[in-house]
Amino acid sequence: MSVGGAVRAGSESVRGSGVPLLVPTGDRVPVELAVVDGITAGFPPEMFLHFVFRLPEGGARVWDAWTAGGDELGDVVDGQALAAGLDAADTFHLTARHVSDHYRGRIHIQAHPLRPIRADVLAGLRAPVNERAALLRMVALAGSTGTALPRWMGVGPRLRSR
């Protein structure tokens, strides 16, 4: 199945013309990456973007991206959050305070400006008790045997890619 007319350049050329032979592919990754790159270019610097591509057959694929300077700043924020002992509840709370939601057809983009998140981390802002309790209930329902919340989940590429 070809997705959006996506094609992949093959290693062969058309009758020695030097023109690459294009072969249809069902691989969505190149198309999704191009879409992510194009949309990311339209956002201001120092942003963390979380993309959710809703698939026509159900389910979703997610991508993370950073605008200019966002990858470095995100890694700095993560280091400060981990050093301060912040956890997953804090990640949800602090990123939700500043998120803006954008939609492009089946694509949902959550845009997180990193400077305000960093300011919250440095100010010692934490998730409220009721949000912590709700996340602990969710973790318990998911079958986890742990009693602590997972660590800060990250807004920078180094921690998000673990």
C-alpha positions in Angstrom: 0.0 0.0 0.0 1.4 3.4 -1.0 0.9 6.1 1.6 0.3 9.6 0.2 2.1 8.7 -3.0 5.4 8.3 -1.0 8.2 6.9 -3.1 11.7 5.9 -2.2 14.7 6.4 -4.5 16.1 3.0 -5.5 19.8 2.2 -6.2 19.2 1.6 -9.8 18.6 4.2 -12.5 16.3 4.2 -15.5 18.2 2.6 -18.4 21.5 4.1 -17.4 20.1 7.7 -17.5 21.4 8.5 -14.1 17.8 9.2 -13.0 17.0 7.2 -9.9 14.4 4.5 -10.2 11.5 5.4 -7.9 9.8 2.5 -6.2 6.5 2.8 -4.3 6.7 2.1 -0.6 4.2 1.6 2.2 6.7 3.1 4.7 5.1 6.0 6.4 8.3 7.1 8.2 9.8 9.3 5.5 6.5 11.1 4.9 5.9 11.6 8.7 9.5 12.9 9.1 9.0 15.4 6.3 5.7 16.5 7.8 7.3 16.9 11.3 10.2 18.9 9.8 7.8 21.2 7.9 5.5 21.8 10.8 8.4 22.3 13.2 9.9 25.0 11.0 6.7 27.1 11.6 7.1 27.3 15.4 9.3 29.7 17.4 12.7 28.8 18.8 13.2 26.8 22.1 10.1 24.7 21.8 9.5 21.0 22.5 6.9 19.6 20.1 5.1 16.3 20.6 3.3 14.9 17.5 0.6 12.3 17.4 -0.3 10.9 14.0 -3.7 9.2 14.1 -3.6 6.2 11.8 -6.6 5.5 9.5 -6.7 1.9 10.6 -6.6 2.9 14.3 -3.8 3.5 16.7 -1.2 6.3 16.5 2.4 7.0 15.9 4.3 9.6 18.0 7.3 11.8 17.2 9.1 14.4 19.3 10.8 17.4 17.7 12.6 20.5 18.9 12.8 23.9 17.3 16.0 25.9 17.1 17.8 25.8 20.4 15.1 23.6 21.9 17.2 20.4 22.0 20.0 22.0 24.1 17.6 23.9 26.4 15.4 20.8 26.8 18.5 18.8 28.0 19.4 21.6 30.4 15.8 21.6 31.8 15.9 17.8 32.2 19.2 18.0 34.1 17.8 20.6 36.5 14.6 18.7 37.0 16.3 15.4 37.7 18.8 17.2 40.1 15.8 18.7 41.9 14.1 15.2 42.3 11.2 16.0 40.0 9.1 13.0 38.8 6.6 12.0 36.1 3.7 13.8 37.9 5.8 17.0 37.8 6.5 16.4 34.0 2.8 16.2 33.3 1.9 19.2 35.5 4.6 21.6 34.4 4.3 20.8 30.7 0.5 21.1 30.8 0.8 24.6 32.3 2.3 25.9 29.1 1.1 23.6 26.3 -0.7 24.8 23.2 -2.5 22.3 21.1 -2.5 22.4 17.3 -4.2 20.2 14.7 -3.4 19.5 11.1 -5.9 16.9 9.9 -5.1 13.7 11.7 -2.0 15.2 13.3 -2.2 16.6 16.9 0.8 18.7 17.9 1.4 19.7 21.5 3.8 22.7 21.6 5.7 23.3 24.8 7.7 26.5 25.3 10.8 25.5 27.3 11.7 28.8 29.0 8.5 28.9 31.1 8.9 25.2 32.0 12.5 25.8 33.1 11.3 28.8 35.2 8.8 26.5 36.9 11.5 23.9 37.5 13.9 26.5 39.0 11.1 27.9 41.1 10.6 24.5 42.7 7.0 24.1 41.4 5.7 20.6 41.8 2.5 18.7 40.9 -0.3 19.1 43.4 -1.1 16.1 45.7 -4.3 15.2 43.8 -2.5 14.9 40.5 0.2 12.8 42.2 -2.4 10.5 43.7 -4.2 10.2 40.3 -1.0 9.2 38.5 -0.1 6.7 41.3 -3.6 5.1 40.8 -3.0 4.9 37.1 0.4 3.3 37.6 -1.1 0.8 40.0 -3.9 0.0 37.5 -1.2 -0.6 34.8 0.2 -3.5 36.9 3.3 -1.8 38.2 4.7 -3.2 41.5 6.5 0.0 42.3 5.3 2.4 44.9 7.1 5.5 43.6 6.3 7.6 40.6 8.6 7.2 37.6 11.3 9.8 37.2 10.9 13.1 35.4 10.1 12.0 31.8 11.9 14.8 30.0 11.6 17.6 27.6 15.0 17.3 25.9 16.1 14.8 23.3 18.7 12.9 25.4 16.2 11.9 28.2 13.2 11.4 25.8 15.2 8.9 23.7 16.1 6.6 26.6 
